[in-house]
Amino acid sequence: MKPSYFAFILLLLPSVTLSQTHCRKGEIDYFSCKTSSEKIISVCGNITNGEISDSSWLQYRFGKVSAIELTFPKEKAGSVSKFEGNYFNKYGAIDLRFINGNTLYGVDINGPYSGDDATKRTDYSGGVSAEIGKTKRVNIYCTKIDGRKYFGIFSDLNASLRYYSGETDFLYNFHNQVAK
């Protein structure tokens, strides 16, 4: 009896699903999406129920499934303080910021509604933006975001970071110190 192609496809499905994130088993996947260049943007960590402690950590990971190009920060210890969480409720936008060298990064999800009049967007959108020094800006967009999966957990993460760190202003600090 020949093996069934259907069974073979079923065996491949878990690896296809798992390849959509850089988060590993036992880590929380707060945000992941694929880009048009087949790279993955992920935010991974261990913060649950908004509880941030000395053992909490957070990392941004970017690259192909088999080759992560950037992990920020490299060390998990003390990593939470290197991120700024923002939630712009009026616009249905969530933005996680961090500064790496002379580059300000923003990982964002835009929800299905925007503005005072609750204008419906076509779908969830997002990606990562990188502002390099004072002169260059790069945007890498997700081809599709599972908004139902990520919007709530990413929003909760950003609110927890905001509560934990208080009023931070990465954008101001970047423009006045790093991008001179």
Buried (B, 14 or more C-beta within 10 A) or exposed (E): EEEEEEEEEEEEEEEEEEBBBBBEEEBBBBBBBBBEEEBBBBBBBBBEEEEBEEEBBBBBBBBBBEEBEBBBBEEBEEBBEBBBBBBBEEBBBBBBBBBBEEBBBBBBBBBBEBEEEEEEEEEBBBBBBBBBBEEEEEEBBBEEBEBEEBBEBBBBBBBBBBEBBEEBEBBEBBBEEBBE
